[in-house]
Amino acid sequence: MTGKLLRFGFHGFLNAQPLLTVLSRLATQAGFEIVVDTPAVVAEMLMSGRLDLAMVPSAEYLRVAGEYKLVPGLCIASRGPVSTVLLVAKTPLDQARSLALDERSRTSVALLKILYGDRFSPAIEYRPARPDLAEMLRVHDAALIIGDQALNAVPVTGNLSVHDLGEEWFRIAGRTFVHAVVAVRPGVFLDGRTLERIGSAGQEGAREIATVAQAHSERTGVSREICEGYLREKIIYRLGAEELDGLEHFRDLCHERGLVPQKYPIRFL
């Protein structure tokens, strides 16, 4: 590829680090630069044209899926407990009056409303908040926390209840949950070789897990064993038939709840 570098957006959570390691090596020869920010900001940058392609939260993609096509083969997904999308409450859910929502991703908020909306009081107030669990729970009755902060969110008192949204999704839906996909803006061209390399980044990234886990542990204080176990046992990078089925089911439920305007078909480059 020649000419202007394509801007490829990514979030910086632990589950993206194996992919970022591989794609950062590929970037120069493939003609793109990596831009890292929170999932919500990355989605906004893609929508506004400041990015050409991006790993975006699935709910953000589904909301405007008529505009984008997906890179085949690559996603961030889980099947069962995931440990990084947590609802933490200090009251019974039906008694919670206010719920702090991690401001960094709207997919988790959509999933929360699908899974737990009927269990909350109709009068509950949802409040976007910075991802500081202690502060969220100081002000509110419950909190939705995602990403690396959720991985560290071990209750320090028996008065807190913790609900893993990945586990609850699988219990109810029996499907893989796709957290993020690589969406490409209209008019952006990726040659066949680049498309193949991006799509296979998950397979290559699996070889980087031990190194990534060690580095993340040193940076955050989360044990290497927890980081490595999370990446090896809970995260799926392959966008295959089961993942696509889960994504389509999530789309249908989002549409039923009025969280996306219509059930756009999922299209690939």
Stockholm file with secondary structure:
# STOCKHOLM 1.0

chainA/1-269         MTGKLLRFGFHGFLNAQPLLTVLSRLATQAGFEIVVDTPAVVAEMLMSGRLDLAMVPSAEYLRVAGEYKLVPGLCIASRGPVSTVLLVAKTPLDQARSLALDERSRTSVALLKILYGDRFSPAIEYRPARPDLAEMLRVHDAALIIGDQALNAVPVTGNLSVHDLGEEWFRIAGRTFVHAVVAVRPGVFLDGRTLERIGSAGQEGAREIATVAQAHSERTGVSREICEGYLREKIIYRLGAEELDGLEHFRDLCHERGLVPQKYPIRFL
#=GR chainA/1-269 SS CCSSCEEEEECCSGGGHHHHHHHHHHHHHHTEEEEECCHHHHHHHHHHTSCSEEEEEHHHHHHTTTTCEEEEEEEEEESSCCSSEEEEESSCGGGCCEEEEETTCHHHHHHHHHHHGGGSCTTCEEEEECSCHHHHHHHSSEEEEEHHHHHTCCCSSTTCEEEEHHHHHHHHHCSCEEEEEEEECTTCCCCHHHHHHHHTHHHHHGGGHHHHHHHHHHHHCCCHHHHHHHHHHTCEEEECHHHHHHHHHHHHHHHHTTSSSSCCCCCBC
#=GC SS_cons         CCSSCEEEEECCSGGGHHHHHHHHHHHHHHTEEEEECCHHHHHHHHHHTSCSEEEEEHHHHHHTTTTCEEEEEEEEEESSCCSSEEEEESSCGGGCCEEEEETTCHHHHHHHHHHHGGGSCTTCEEEEECSCHHHHHHHSSEEEEEHHHHHTCCCSSTTCEEEEHHHHHHHHHCSCEEEEEEEECTTCCCCHHHHHHHHTHHHHHGGGHHHHHHHHHHHHCCCHHHHHHHHHHTCEEEECHHHHHHHHHHHHHHHHTTSSSSCCCCCBC
//
